[in-house]
Amino acid sequence: MSSTARETADDLLAPVESTDVEARLRQSSRRAMFLAQAARRVGGSMHAERAVDLVLELLVPEAVDWAQLVVLEGGVLNCHALLRGHDVQRASVPAPRAGTSTLGRVMARGLTDLSLVSMGSEDDVDGALASAVPAPELRQSLAGIRPIDLLVIPLAARGRSFGALTLARHAGSGFDQEAVSFLEELAGSVAVTLDATRTLADSRRVAGVLSRDLAPPNLPTMPGAQLAAYYRVAFEHEALGGDFYDIHGGEDDWTAVVGDVCGKGVEAAVLTGRVRQAVRTAALVDRSPASILRLVNNVMVAEGDGTFVTAVCARVRRAGDDLRLDVAAAGHPEPYVLRTTGELERVSAGGTVLGLFDDTEYADVSVPLYAGDTVLFFTDGVLEAPGFEERFGEDRLHQVLQSGPRNDVTAVVETVAMALSDHLGDRAHDDIAILGVQNSAPTP
């Protein structure tokens, strides 16, 4: 659209005589509608780069012949530009030092710059155009519309400039003071929206990293043992919680831990990551579960942040066809042992929660797992799961385990999980973690 065509189409930026009340009202209405449309379209984008492109597509050719949006990221200017009749171009260049270019001054001072760039196609790359459009390939896209009027507006949010909006119109179309004010209002609205979109994108990246690093690990393959787990968080939308399990070690000597940190959601998940790592480190010093819990407790007390954790830790070793299980606990529900002979036993391991008292001692309890036997670790989210009239509770769990399958650890865990789900319905609940370990040696 040429400048002449734009004028006949009621140019959004065209100056209007102050005495022409009808024309001024019409233009004010169009500008208000344009601002509302920009807010809806840009605000509806959840992708930062797409939001930038939407800004350019709104401005070209509706308001200007060419537009560039620059965002500063870690010392680099990420530049997007659009010329009427073309696709969006992108380029990245080093950020200029403050005050050494038009773009740098606008971003540093937060003040709009308006200039006439009247050079022909053989412009000086060190001149006014390069000062506002630092990427050579984006400057080249302006060759067909020079001479031009160039307007550079800072993009600022939360008290800082993070980019700039550069607009070009063929010389003679111009930007009067009212047009500049309107475009500054637009840039202010766009800046807040882009900042929110970029912040959301950063949060998603952080959440992705947290999810990868803090989510329960995949169960390893252990010779002579079968493993199964169930994990359900209190806040489904966060996908992370404060209950955890972990298994690590060698082929014939490994450590399992199940725990519950105070709190819920991402904050609790961060603490679970710290505790899991502390357990892994402590296991390199001493494989005894009691020693591991003592070392983890000392670390948490030394950090002194007031958080606490319940946990049960087990060392599992092969002894012929049997598995030797050494268990220590810190304020955590006692695990169950499901015997193939039909017995249902509790492992009587107890101790003080982690993180509250210095020099706390813990004790190991040894339990054999014969061929086909299963040990089930779980957090108190199982026992405290709310129902219509009462919590899931110890008696109900005992009944489910006593009457359920025993020959396959996955079936054991799934039976408990299904009973919990039926009991909970859609009620709010605490985080839940269950870990089952079965001696898979052939039964005699």
QUIMOTA-V853590 format. One line per field, one symbol per residue. ss: DSSP state (a for helix, b for strand, c for the rest). phi: phi as a letter, one per 20 degrees, with the letter a starting at -180 (. if undefined). A space follows every 10 residues. Layout:
BEGIN
ss->???
phi->???
END
This chain:
BEGIN
ss->ccaaaaaacc cccccccccc aaaaaaaaaa aaaaaaaaaa aaaccccaaa aaaaaaaaab cccbcbbbbb bbbccbbbbb bbbcccccbb bbbbcccccc caaaaaaaac ccbbbbbccc cccccccaaa aacccaaaaa ccaaaccbbb bbbbbbbccb bbbbbbbbbb ccccccaaaa aaaaaaaaaa aaaaaaaaaa aaaaaaaaaa aaaacccccc ccccbbbbbb bbcccccccc ccbbbbbbbc ccbbbbbbbb bcccaaaaaa aaaaaaaaaa aaaaacccaa aaaaaaaaaa aaacccccbb bbbbbbbbbc cbbbbbbbbb cccccbbbcc cccbbbcccc cccbcccccc ccccbbbbbc cccbbbbbca aaaccbcccc bcaaaaaaaa aaacccccaa aaaaaaaaaa aaaacccccc cbbbbbbbbc cccc
phi->.fffffffem gfdffcgfee ffffffffff ffffffffff fffeeedfff ffffgfffed egdcebbccd ceclnceedc bcdgncefdc bccffffgne bgffffffem dfccbdddfe fefffeefff fdcfegffff fegfcffced cddfdcblmb ecabddcccg gofmceffff ffffffffff ffffffffff ffffffffff ffedfgffff edgmbdcbbc bbefdgfemc beebbbcbpe fcbbdcccbb efocmfffff fffffgffff ffffebefgf ffffffffff ffflenebbd bcccdccfcm eededdcccc mdgffdddef eofcdeeedb rfgeodcflf dccedecede gnfcddebef fffegfcfcb fgmffffgff ffeefcebff ffffffffff ffffmdffbe fccccdccfe fgff
END
